[in-house]
């Protein structure tokens, strides 16, 4: 008799992974965020297919899910409520910050285009995206010079640092909401097209982003599992049959 991996699952992580030619472009990985195991590996990430899948799992399974952590793919973010009546949807913080990183890098690219002969902006990309605590002395000097040349770049960089600090601080969802609202007000005052685009992302997803502070769950574990799946594909020199790949994933990671 096989074990019931779905028994008592409360925290569900969902993410897609791009797979090789010969199969559909994206597969969907379902992970128990408490035990760190793959619950299932699906060939489709489409909302209709996910709804049908969980309806087959039954009402009891759907009612026990308390949190669905995912990126901003609509097929995932609407599962809480549509199929899981007792769950909240949490936008994974790392996927959310990708959009802020894009705003910062977009600011850099505009400067590179505006000042093509300025050496400071030529090799800046990985320096500005690097964690401040990991910067070398030379990299810090490069940043200081870039900030002297562009107050906008300096402001966007500091805003990213400040927002990350909010998410790194252990606080209630109410405290986080106040902090994010203040950050949003400050960010809205600077003249930056890139930041304005990010603020629209924040406006669209704020409630589900703030749900992170209820349980402080993210899809970091799922990303690690996706890397392990990519390792399975590489070791096997690719799969041309999805079921074979699925079986291998569940044997090694389930």
Backbone as JSON, one array per atom type, in Angstrom:
{
  "sequence": "XXXXXXXXXXXXXXXXXXXXXXXXXXXXXXXXXXXXXXXXXXXXXXXXXXXXXXXXXXXXXXXXXXXXXXXXXXXXXXXXXXXXXXXXXXXXXXXXXXXXXXXXXXXXXXXXXXXXXXXXXXXXXXXXXXXXXXXXXXXXXXXXXXXXXXXXXXXXXXXXXXXXXXXXXXXXXXXXXXXXXXXXXXXXXXXXXXXXXXXXXXXXXXXXXXXXXXXXXXXXXXXXXXXXXXXXXXXXXXXXXXXXXXXXXXXXXX",
  "N": [[0.85, -1.2, 0.0], [0.66, 2.15, -0.91], [1.98, 5.19, 0.54], [0.07, 7.99, 1.68], [0.78, 10.89, 0.44], [-0.43, 13.33, 0.55], [-1.71, 13.61, 2.93], [-2.58, 15.62, 5.63], [-1.32, 17.87, 4.54], [-0.6, 21.26, 4.65], [0.7, 23.61, 3.89], [1.24, 24.67, 0.78], [3.42, 24.77, -1.89], [3.81, 26.09, -5.12], [5.18, 25.92, -8.32], [6.45, 26.56, -11.65], [8.46, 24.77, -14.02], [10.75, 24.97, -16.61], [11.05, 22.64, -19.18], [12.66, 20.13, -21.27], [12.86, 19.93, -24.93], [10.37, 18.24, -26.9], [8.56, 17.75, -25.01], [5.86, 19.48, -23.35], [6.37, 23.0, -22.78], [6.39, 23.96, -20.08], [6.36, 22.41, -16.91], [4.58, 21.61, -13.87], [5.31, 21.94, -10.51], [4.45, 20.59, -7.42], [4.72, 21.17, -4.04], [5.21, 20.17, -0.65], [5.6, 22.45, 1.74], [6.25, 22.22, 4.38], [7.36, 19.66, 4.85], [9.16, 19.54, 2.82], [9.05, 18.06, 0.42], [8.34, 16.72, -2.85], [5.07, 16.66, -3.87], [3.61, 16.13, -6.15], [4.1, 16.04, -9.72], [3.29, 17.77, -12.43], [2.17, 17.77, -15.84], [1.03, 20.0, -16.92], [0.53, 23.5, -16.34], [-1.73, 24.96, -16.55], [-4.63, 26.73, -15.49], [-7.21, 25.54, -15.65], [-6.56, 22.84, -15.81], [-5.28, 22.47, -13.35], [-7.37, 22.99, -11.57], [-9.09, 20.86, -12.2], [-7.45, 18.75, -11.45], [-7.18, 19.06, -8.63], [-9.82, 18.89, -7.83], [-10.29, 16.22, -8.24], [-8.74, 15.25, -6.21], [-10.28, 15.66, -4.01], [-12.62, 16.98, -1.57], [-11.79, 17.04, 1.12], [-8.97, 17.16, 1.07], [-8.65, 19.6, -0.24], [-9.78, 21.38, 1.61], [-8.0, 21.33, 3.72], [-5.75, 22.74, 3.04], [-3.91, 25.54, 3.91], [-2.25, 27.59, 3.1], [-1.18, 28.87, -0.01], [1.63, 29.17, -1.75], [3.2, 30.98, -4.29], [4.37, 32.12, -7.56], [3.52, 34.96, -9.65], [1.77, 33.9, -11.5], [-1.36, 33.61, -12.9], [-2.87, 31.29, -12.87], [-2.08, 30.05, -10.55], [-2.39, 31.9, -8.43], [-5.09, 32.27, -8.0], [-6.06, 29.96, -6.96], [-6.43, 29.71, -4.21], [-9.38, 30.08, -2.65], [-10.82, 29.66, -5.09], [-10.5, 26.88, -5.24], [-9.37, 26.03, -2.88], [-10.87, 26.55, -0.05], [-10.16, 27.45, 2.49], [-7.73, 28.66, 2.37], [-5.0, 31.05, 2.09], [-3.55, 33.13, -0.39], [-0.19, 33.5, -1.17], [2.15, 35.61, -2.51], [5.24, 34.73, -3.66], [8.11, 36.03, -2.17], [10.6, 36.28, -3.42], [10.13, 36.08, -6.17], [8.6, 38.37, -6.39], [10.48, 40.37, -5.79], [12.07, 40.18, -8.0], [10.92, 41.87, -9.87], [11.49, 44.37, -8.8], [14.24, 44.33, -8.96], [14.43, 44.39, -11.71], [13.54, 46.98, -12.2], [15.6, 48.45, -11.08], [17.75, 47.61, -12.69], [16.82, 48.47, -15.15], [16.96, 51.22, -14.82], [19.72, 51.5, -14.73], [20.35, 50.67, -17.37], [19.21, 52.68, -18.91], [20.82, 54.82, -18.19], [23.23, 53.93, -19.18], [22.71, 54.04, -21.89], [22.25, 56.77, -22.19], [24.68, 57.88, -21.44], [26.99, 56.81, -23.1], [29.79, 56.8, -23.15], [30.67, 56.83, -20.59], [32.6, 55.21, -18.36], [31.95, 54.19, -15.84], [29.32, 53.28, -15.91], [29.45, 51.11, -17.56], [30.12, 48.52, -16.68], [28.35, 47.81, -14.64], [26.14, 46.3, -14.01], [26.08, 43.71, -12.57], [27.13, 44.51, -10.22], [25.31, 46.33, -9.03], [23.17, 44.65, -8.62], [24.05, 42.82, -6.86], [24.16, 41.52, -3.51], [24.43, 43.93, -0.94], [26.02, 43.26, 1.31], [27.84, 41.52, 0.3], [29.56, 42.88, -1.32], [32.69, 43.83, -2.67], [35.54, 45.89, -1.72], [36.39, 47.42, -3.92], [34.12, 47.24, -5.54], [32.27, 48.64, -4.02], [33.32, 51.19, -4.24], [32.93, 51.65, -6.96], [30.13, 51.74, -7.02], [29.67, 54.01, -5.42], [30.74, 56.03, -7.04], [29.04, 55.83, -9.26], [26.61, 56.55, -8.08], [27.14, 59.17, -7.44], [27.14, 60.27, -9.95], [24.54, 59.83, -10.76], [21.66, 60.62, -9.25], [19.17, 59.45, -9.37], [19.65, 56.7, -9.8], [20.92, 56.15, -7.38], [18.8, 56.6, -5.59], [16.87, 54.67, -6.34], [18.3, 52.33, -5.86], [18.68, 52.52, -3.06], [16.03, 52.43, -2.24], [15.32, 49.82, -2.97], [16.95, 48.41, -1.2], [15.84, 49.27, 1.24], [13.21, 48.22, 1.1], [13.72, 45.5, 1.03], [14.76, 45.21, 3.57], [12.48, 45.54, 5.12], [11.11, 43.17, 4.54], [12.87, 41.37, 5.59], [12.63, 41.7, 8.25], [11.24, 40.54, 11.26], [7.95, 40.8, 11.74], [4.5, 41.72, 12.36], [1.67, 41.3, 10.14], [0.2, 43.63, 10.05], [2.03, 45.57, 10.97], [3.88, 45.32, 8.91], [2.35, 46.16, 6.74], [1.97, 48.89, 7.29], [4.64, 49.73, 7.15], [5.28, 49.12, 4.47], [3.44, 50.72, 3.13], [4.39, 53.28, 3.81], [6.88, 53.12, 2.6], [6.07, 52.91, -0.05], [4.9, 55.39, -0.46], [7.14, 57.04, -0.24], [8.68, 56.07, -2.4], [7.09, 56.84, -4.52], [7.59, 59.49, -4.84], [9.94, 60.02, -6.2], [11.52, 60.83, -9.31], [11.25, 58.62, -11.6], [10.84, 56.46, -14.19], [11.12, 53.72, -14.28], [10.77, 52.95, -11.6], [8.14, 53.73, -11.24], [6.81, 51.83, -12.8], [7.32, 49.55, -11.3], [5.94, 50.21, -8.98], [3.33, 49.99, -9.84], [3.15, 47.24, -10.15], [3.4, 46.52, -7.46], [1.05, 47.71, -6.47], [-0.9, 46.17, -7.76], [-0.52, 43.65, -6.61], [-0.27, 43.83, -3.88], [-1.77, 42.93, -1.56], [-1.56, 40.11, -1.59], [1.17, 39.85, -1.57], [1.77, 40.91, 0.93], [0.68, 38.93, 2.5], [2.69, 37.21, 3.0], [3.76, 37.82, 5.48], [2.13, 36.59, 7.3], [2.73, 33.84, 7.64], [5.33, 33.78, 6.92], [6.27, 32.35, 4.73], [7.93, 31.16, 1.8], [8.83, 30.48, -1.66], [11.37, 29.55, -1.78], [12.37, 27.01, -1.1], [11.07, 25.49, -3.05], [12.28, 26.43, -5.35], [14.82, 25.4, -4.98], [14.23, 22.68, -5.23], [13.39, 22.65, -7.88], [15.84, 23.12, -9.12], [17.07, 20.73, -8.49], [15.51, 19.01, -10.02], [16.21, 19.85, -12.58], [18.79, 18.93, -12.5], [18.31, 16.16, -12.52], [17.31, 15.89, -15.12], [19.57, 16.66, -16.62], [21.45, 14.68, -15.88], [20.26, 12.48, -17.0], [20.45, 12.99, -19.62], [18.32, 14.24, -20.79], [14.7, 13.89, -21.25], [12.24, 12.26, -23.18], [9.77, 11.45, -22.71], [7.19, 12.36, -20.67], [6.07, 11.01, -18.45], [8.05, 9.25, -17.66], [9.97, 11.05, -16.72], [8.48, 12.21, -14.63], [8.14, 10.01, -12.88], [10.78, 9.58, -12.09], [11.35, 12.01, -10.78], [9.55, 11.88, -8.6], [10.47, 9.6, -7.28], [13.05, 10.38, -6.46], [12.68, 12.85, -5.15], [10.25, 12.87, -3.86]],
  "CA": [[0.0, 0.0, 0.0], [1.47, 3.36, -1.01], [1.66, 6.2, 1.54], [-0.71, 9.13, 1.21], [1.65, 12.06, 0.64], [-1.26, 14.53, 0.74], [-2.3, 13.62, 4.27], [-2.2, 16.71, 6.52], [-0.59, 18.95, 3.87], [-1.2, 22.57, 4.95], [1.4, 24.68, 3.18], [1.49, 24.18, -0.57], [4.22, 25.6, -2.77], [3.59, 25.76, -6.53], [6.03, 26.66, -9.26], [6.65, 25.87, -12.91], [9.83, 24.56, -14.42], [10.89, 24.78, -18.04], [11.64, 21.34, -19.45], [13.29, 20.0, -22.58], [12.08, 19.74, -26.16], [9.7, 16.95, -27.0], [7.48, 17.82, -24.04], [5.35, 20.84, -23.22], [7.43, 23.88, -22.31], [6.42, 24.09, -18.63], [5.7, 21.47, -16.01], [4.17, 22.24, -12.62], [5.8, 21.2, -9.35], [3.67, 20.8, -6.19], [5.64, 20.85, -2.94], [4.81, 20.38, 0.73], [6.61, 23.37, 2.26], [6.65, 21.8, 5.73], [8.24, 18.48, 4.8], [10.17, 19.73, 1.79], [8.99, 16.96, -0.54], [7.47, 16.88, -4.01], [3.8, 15.94, -3.75], [3.28, 15.66, -7.5], [4.77, 16.74, -10.81], [2.24, 17.78, -13.44], [2.6, 18.15, -17.19], [0.43, 21.27, -17.29], [0.34, 24.5, -15.28], [-2.93, 25.71, -16.87], [-5.57, 26.82, -14.38], [-8.28, 24.55, -15.8], [-6.0, 21.52, -15.49], [-5.03, 22.44, -11.92], [-8.68, 22.87, -10.91], [-9.56, 19.49, -12.4], [-6.57, 17.88, -10.66], [-7.48, 19.13, -7.2], [-11.18, 18.39, -7.62], [-10.16, 14.77, -8.14], [-8.15, 14.95, -4.9], [-11.38, 15.6, -3.07], [-12.94, 18.13, -0.73], [-11.02, 17.01, 2.36], [-7.63, 17.65, 0.76], [-8.74, 21.03, -0.57], [-10.1, 22.15, 2.81], [-6.91, 21.35, 4.7], [-4.7, 23.65, 2.59], [-4.02, 26.83, 4.59], [-1.46, 28.59, 2.38], [-0.66, 28.53, -1.34], [2.73, 30.08, -2.08], [3.48, 30.85, -5.72], [4.72, 33.36, -8.23], [2.36, 35.75, -10.03], [1.02, 33.21, -12.53], [-2.77, 33.67, -12.52], [-3.37, 29.95, -12.62], [-1.75, 29.68, -9.17], [-2.8, 32.88, -7.42], [-6.54, 32.22, -7.77], [-6.46, 28.66, -6.41], [-6.99, 29.99, -2.88], [-10.72, 30.63, -2.87], [-11.46, 28.92, -6.17], [-10.48, 25.44, -4.98], [-8.97, 25.85, -1.48], [-11.73, 27.53, 0.62], [-9.6, 27.93, 3.76], [-6.34, 29.04, 2.13], [-4.62, 32.38, 1.63], [-2.56, 33.11, -1.47], [1.02, 34.27, -0.85], [3.09, 35.8, -3.61], [6.59, 34.45, -3.22], [8.85, 37.28, -2.06], [11.72, 36.32, -4.36], [9.56, 36.43, -7.48], [8.19, 39.77, -6.29], [11.67, 41.23, -5.84], [12.59, 40.17, -9.37], [10.4, 43.06, -10.54], [12.23, 45.51, -8.29], [15.56, 44.23, -9.58], [14.28, 44.85, -13.09], [13.44, 48.44, -12.15], [16.96, 48.95, -10.83], [18.57, 47.37, -13.88], [16.31, 49.34, -16.22], [17.54, 52.53, -14.56], [21.11, 51.39, -15.17], [20.42, 50.58, -18.83], [18.92, 54.01, -19.44], [22.03, 55.62, -17.98], [24.24, 53.4, -20.13], [22.33, 54.57, -23.2], [22.38, 58.23, -22.18], [26.1, 58.24, -21.31], [27.7, 55.64, -23.64], [31.24, 56.88, -22.95], [30.99, 56.85, -19.17], [33.07, 53.87, -17.96], [31.32, 53.76, -14.59], [28.06, 52.6, -16.19], [29.66, 50.02, -18.52], [30.19, 47.2, -16.04], [27.68, 48.07, -13.38], [24.94, 45.48, -13.81], [26.17, 42.71, -11.52], [27.48, 45.19, -8.97], [24.12, 46.89, -8.39], [22.24, 43.58, -8.26], [24.7, 42.02, -5.83], [23.8, 41.87, -2.14], [25.39, 44.9, -0.39], [26.95, 42.67, 2.27], [28.84, 40.73, -0.43], [30.34, 43.75, -2.2], [34.1, 44.05, -2.35], [35.89, 47.3, -1.54], [36.4, 48.05, -5.25], [32.73, 47.34, -6.01], [31.64, 49.73, -3.27], [33.82, 52.43, -4.82], [32.23, 51.79, -8.24], [28.77, 52.19, -6.71], [29.73, 55.4, -4.93], [30.95, 56.91, -8.2], [27.81, 55.79, -10.05], [25.59, 57.3, -7.36], [27.51, 60.58, -7.57], [26.77, 60.68, -11.3], [23.09, 59.69, -10.96], [20.87, 60.57, -8.01], [18.06, 58.52, -9.57], [20.17, 55.36, -9.54], [21.15, 56.06, -5.94], [17.52, 56.52, -4.91], [16.24, 53.36, -6.62], [19.12, 51.34, -5.15], [18.37, 52.61, -1.63], [14.66, 51.97, -2.05], [15.34, 48.36, -2.99], [17.57, 48.0, 0.06], [14.89, 49.53, 2.32], [12.09, 47.29, 1.01], [14.23, 44.19, 1.43], [14.88, 45.24, 5.03], [11.14, 45.32, 5.67], [10.78, 41.75, 4.42], [13.81, 40.61, 6.41], [12.33, 41.98, 9.65], [10.14, 39.75, 11.81], [6.9, 41.71, 12.19], [3.14, 41.29, 12.03], [1.2, 41.76, 8.83], [-0.22, 45.03, 10.22], [3.25, 46.36, 11.0], [4.46, 45.29, 7.57], [1.5, 46.98, 5.87], [2.31, 50.29, 7.57], [5.99, 49.98, 6.64], [5.24, 49.09, 3.01], [2.71, 51.92, 2.7], [5.32, 54.41, 3.93], [7.89, 52.93, 1.54], [5.41, 53.19, -1.32], [4.75, 56.85, -0.53], [8.48, 57.59, -0.5], [9.08, 55.68, -3.76], [6.27, 57.57, -5.48], [8.03, 60.89, -4.93], [11.12, 60.19, -7.03], [11.29, 60.87, -10.75], [11.83, 57.41, -12.19], [9.87, 55.67, -14.94], [11.29, 52.32, -13.88], [10.15, 52.77, -10.29], [6.69, 53.85, -11.41], [6.34, 50.54, -13.29], [7.32, 48.62, -10.17], [4.86, 50.6, -8.06], [2.1, 49.43, -10.38], [3.19, 45.82, -9.77], [3.1, 46.48, -6.03], [-0.37, 48.03, -6.3], [-1.71, 45.04, -8.24], [-0.29, 42.41, -5.86], [0.12, 44.15, -2.5], [-2.42, 42.11, -0.52], [-1.01, 38.76, -1.59], [2.57, 39.99, -1.17], [1.78, 41.11, 2.39], [0.33, 37.67, 3.16], [3.96, 36.58, 3.39], [4.03, 38.08, 6.89], [1.31, 35.73, 8.15], [3.44, 32.6, 7.93], [6.71, 33.97, 6.46], [6.59, 31.26, 3.8], [8.33, 31.55, 0.45], [9.08, 29.35, -2.54], [12.8, 29.28, -1.86], [12.51, 25.56, -1.09], [10.62, 24.98, -4.34], [13.33, 26.77, -6.32], [15.87, 24.41, -4.79], [13.75, 21.42, -5.8], [13.44, 22.8, -9.34], [17.24, 22.93, -9.51], [17.32, 19.29, -8.41], [14.85, 18.41, -11.19], [17.08, 20.14, -13.73], [19.91, 18.0, -12.37], [17.83, 14.85, -12.99], [17.22, 15.96, -16.58], [20.94, 16.67, -17.16], [22.08, 13.37, -15.67], [19.62, 11.51, -17.88], [20.6, 13.48, -21.0], [17.01, 14.63, -21.3], [13.6, 12.93, -21.29], [11.3, 12.48, -24.27], [8.49, 10.98, -22.21], [6.99, 13.06, -19.41], [5.79, 10.08, -17.37], [9.34, 8.75, -17.17], [10.55, 12.12, -15.92], [7.68, 12.33, -13.42], [8.46, 8.91, -11.98], [12.12, 9.81, -11.54], [11.23, 13.13, -9.85], [8.85, 11.44, -7.39], [11.34, 8.65, -6.59], [14.19, 11.07, -5.85], [12.35, 14.05, -4.4], [8.96, 12.75, -3.21]],
  "C": [[0.88, 1.25, 0.0], [1.02, 4.38, 0.04], [0.9, 7.36, 0.89], [0.09, 10.4, 1.47], [0.85, 13.33, 0.9], [-1.88, 14.61, 2.13], [-1.71, 14.75, 5.11], [-1.34, 17.8, 5.86], [-1.32, 20.27, 4.13], [-0.6, 23.69, 4.1], [1.87, 24.16, 1.82], [2.3, 25.2, -1.37], [4.03, 25.14, -4.21], [4.53, 26.58, -7.39], [6.14, 25.85, -10.54], [8.14, 25.71, -13.18], [9.86, 24.3, -15.93], [11.61, 23.47, -18.29], [12.01, 21.22, -20.92], [12.31, 19.82, -23.73], [11.46, 18.34, -26.18], [8.56, 16.83, -25.99], [6.97, 19.25, -24.01], [6.4, 21.7, -22.51], [7.53, 23.94, -20.79], [5.7, 22.94, -17.95], [5.44, 22.19, -14.71], [4.57, 21.36, -11.45], [5.0, 21.58, -8.11], [4.49, 20.3, -5.02], [4.98, 21.1, -1.59], [5.91, 21.21, 1.39], [7.03, 23.03, 3.68], [7.63, 20.64, 5.69], [9.33, 18.6, 3.74], [10.22, 18.61, 0.77], [8.08, 17.33, -1.72], [6.23, 16.02, -3.82], [3.37, 15.37, -5.09], [3.99, 16.55, -8.51], [3.86, 16.63, -12.02], [2.74, 18.31, -14.77], [2.08, 19.52, -17.6], [0.35, 22.2, -16.09], [-0.93, 25.32, -15.54], [-3.95, 25.64, -15.73], [-6.65, 25.74, -14.47], [-7.79, 23.16, -15.43], [-5.74, 21.39, -14.0], [-6.34, 22.28, -11.14], [-9.21, 21.44, -11.02], [-8.76, 18.51, -11.54], [-6.98, 17.88, -9.19], [-8.92, 18.72, -6.89], [-11.17, 16.87, -7.48], [-9.56, 14.36, -6.79], [-9.21, 14.9, -3.81], [-11.46, 16.8, -2.13], [-12.08, 18.18, 0.53], [-9.62, 17.58, 2.15], [-7.67, 19.15, 0.52], [-8.99, 21.89, 0.66], [-8.93, 22.27, 3.77], [-5.78, 22.3, 4.3], [-4.92, 25.03, 3.2], [-3.29, 27.95, 3.84], [-1.06, 28.03, 1.02], [0.39, 29.59, -1.69], [3.13, 29.87, -3.53], [4.04, 32.15, -6.27], [3.43, 34.04, -8.69], [1.56, 35.15, -11.19], [-0.44, 33.08, -12.1], [-3.36, 32.3, -12.21], [-3.1, 29.47, -11.21], [-2.42, 30.6, -8.15], [-4.28, 32.86, -7.12], [-7.0, 30.88, -7.21], [-7.04, 28.81, -5.01], [-8.32, 30.71, -3.09], [-11.44, 29.86, -3.94], [-11.56, 27.43, -5.85], [-10.11, 25.11, -3.53], [-9.72, 26.89, -0.63], [-11.11, 28.14, 1.87], [-8.17, 28.48, 3.61], [-6.19, 30.52, 1.79], [-3.55, 32.21, 0.55], [-1.41, 34.02, -1.09], [1.88, 34.37, -2.1], [4.5, 35.62, -3.07], [7.44, 35.73, -3.27], [9.98, 37.4, -3.08], [11.26, 36.65, -5.77], [9.14, 37.9, -7.51], [9.39, 40.71, -6.44], [12.36, 41.19, -7.2], [12.15, 41.44, -10.11], [11.11, 44.32, -10.07], [13.66, 45.51, -8.84], [15.53, 44.71, -11.03], [14.21, 46.37, -13.16], [14.82, 49.06, -11.96], [17.83, 48.78, -12.06], [18.12, 48.22, -15.05], [16.85, 50.75, -16.06], [19.0, 52.56, -15.02], [21.22, 51.42, -16.69], [20.13, 51.93, -19.48], [20.12, 54.94, -19.3], [23.13, 55.21, -18.96], [23.99, 53.95, -21.53], [22.55, 56.08, -23.27], [23.83, 58.68, -22.13], [26.96, 57.07, -21.79], [29.21, 55.63, -23.39], [31.65, 56.89, -21.48], [31.33, 55.43, -18.69], [32.36, 53.33, -16.73], [30.05, 52.94, -14.84], [28.23, 51.36, -17.09], [29.61, 48.64, -17.88], [29.52, 47.22, -14.67], [26.6, 47.06, -13.02], [25.06, 44.54, -12.6], [26.53, 43.34, -10.17], [26.22, 45.71, -8.27], [23.12, 45.81, -7.97], [22.79, 42.68, -7.16], [24.25, 42.46, -4.44], [24.85, 42.81, -1.55], [26.42, 44.28, 0.54], [28.05, 41.85, 1.58], [29.72, 41.57, -1.36], [31.79, 43.85, -1.73], [34.36, 45.54, -2.18], [35.85, 48.04, -2.87], [34.98, 48.24, -5.78], [31.98, 48.46, -5.29], [32.07, 51.08, -3.83], [33.15, 52.71, -6.17], [30.81, 52.31, -8.02], [28.75, 53.65, -6.27], [29.89, 56.39, -6.09], [29.68, 56.98, -9.05], [26.71, 56.63, -9.39], [25.86, 58.8, -7.41], [27.06, 61.13, -8.92], [25.26, 60.64, -11.53], [22.37, 59.57, -9.62], [19.7, 59.6, -8.14], [18.49, 57.09, -9.28], [20.38, 55.15, -8.05], [19.84, 55.87, -5.19], [16.85, 55.16, -5.1], [16.99, 52.26, -5.89], [18.78, 51.33, -3.66], [16.96, 52.13, -1.34], [14.58, 50.44, -2.08], [15.89, 47.81, -1.68], [16.58, 48.16, 1.22], [13.73, 48.54, 2.29], [12.52, 45.88, 1.42], [14.35, 44.12, 2.95], [13.53, 45.01, 5.7], [10.8, 43.83, 5.66], [11.71, 40.86, 5.24], [13.54, 40.78, 7.9], [11.12, 41.17, 10.11], [9.09, 40.7, 12.39], [5.54, 41.16, 11.78], [2.75, 41.84, 10.67], [0.74, 43.22, 8.92], [0.99, 45.95, 10.23], [3.88, 46.45, 9.62], [3.66, 46.17, 6.61], [1.83, 48.47, 6.05], [3.67, 50.63, 6.97], [6.01, 50.03, 5.12], [4.51, 50.31, 2.46], [3.61, 53.15, 2.75], [6.4, 54.34, 2.85], [7.3, 53.31, 0.18], [5.25, 54.7, -1.52], [6.09, 57.51, -0.86], [8.92, 57.3, -1.93], [8.32, 56.48, -4.82], [6.72, 59.0, -5.69], [9.25, 61.08, -5.83], [10.75, 60.14, -8.51], [11.99, 59.68, -11.41], [10.74, 56.6, -12.88], [9.92, 54.2, -14.51], [10.62, 52.04, -12.54], [8.64, 52.87, -10.39], [6.09, 52.54, -11.91], [6.3, 49.52, -12.14], [6.2, 48.94, -9.19], [3.51, 50.09, -8.54], [2.02, 47.94, -10.07], [2.82, 45.67, -8.3], [1.61, 46.74, -5.78], [-1.25, 46.84, -6.66], [-1.65, 43.84, -7.31], [-0.07, 42.62, -4.37], [-0.47, 43.2, -1.46], [-1.79, 40.72, -0.44], [0.49, 38.75, -1.28], [2.66, 40.11, 0.34], [1.39, 39.85, 3.15], [1.56, 36.88, 3.58], [4.19, 36.71, 4.9], [3.13, 37.29, 7.83], [2.08, 34.49, 8.59], [4.93, 32.67, 7.57], [7.16, 32.79, 5.6], [7.0, 31.83, 2.45], [8.55, 30.29, -0.36], [10.56, 29.06, -2.71], [13.09, 27.79, -1.9], [12.14, 24.96, -2.44], [11.66, 25.26, -5.42], [14.48, 25.78, -6.21], [15.5, 23.07, -5.38], [13.77, 21.49, -7.33], [14.86, 22.62, -9.86], [17.6, 21.45, -9.48], [16.68, 18.56, -9.6], [15.67, 18.65, -12.45], [18.3, 19.23, -13.71], [19.54, 16.61, -12.84], [17.81, 14.81, -14.51], [18.62, 15.91, -17.21], [21.59, 15.31, -17.04], [21.53, 12.32, -16.63], [19.73, 11.89, -19.35], [19.24, 13.79, -21.63], [15.99, 13.51, -21.24], [12.7, 13.28, -22.46], [9.89, 12.03, -23.89], [8.26, 11.57, -20.83], [6.78, 12.09, -18.25], [7.07, 9.49, -16.79], [10.03, 9.79, -16.28], [9.8, 12.26, -14.59], [8.03, 11.24, -12.42], [9.81, 9.11, -11.3], [12.09, 10.93, -10.5], [10.61, 12.66, -8.53], [9.69, 10.44, -6.6], [12.44, 9.38, -5.83], [13.79, 12.18, -4.88], [11.02, 13.98, -3.66], [9.05, 12.1, -1.84]]
}
